[in-house]
Amino acid sequence: MSIHFEIRNGVLVKYHGRGTHVLIPNSVTKIGDMAFLSCTSLTSVVIPDSVTEIGSEAFLGCTSLTSVIIPNSVTEIGGGVFWRCTSLTSVVIPNRVTLISDNVFKYCKRLTVFCPRFSNAWFYCKKNRIPVKSIKHAKIQQHASGSAQKP
């Protein structure tokens, strides 16, 4: 286990590192509120299939983060998760996400969300005028497994 991760009862409470590419340990079931708060050097993060929830403002102010693939295991995305992630250009969201809270992508001006058509994520993006592109379920799994470069 990396000394950079503060994990309590499966919740990633805080990331203390300065890495640009972070692989979250498989022991994590939830990314806690503000876990990566203002990690400005973070450019990419790999979220394992063990994670079912991403807490509020988990990546708030990660201004160098460019893309995120949310695994099929995640069902809840908290409020303001990617608030002020100004370099974020793509997020892949699976169909299993049933709860997407407010202001998830606030100030993400370059963002396009990739998700299944008519999914909760698709409706969220349409309602909030966030650019969205339809992607099939099989493509999401392909991206999550790392066999594809971009959505």
Buried (B, 14 or more C-beta within 10 A) or exposed (E): EEEEBEBEEEBBBBBEBEBEEBEBEEEBBBBBBBBBBEBEBBBBBEBBEBBBBBBBBBBBBBBBBBBBBBBBBBBBBBBBBBBBBBBBBBBBBBBBBEEBBEBBBBBBEEBBBBBBEEBBBBBBBEEBEBEBBEBEBEBBBBBBEEEBEEB
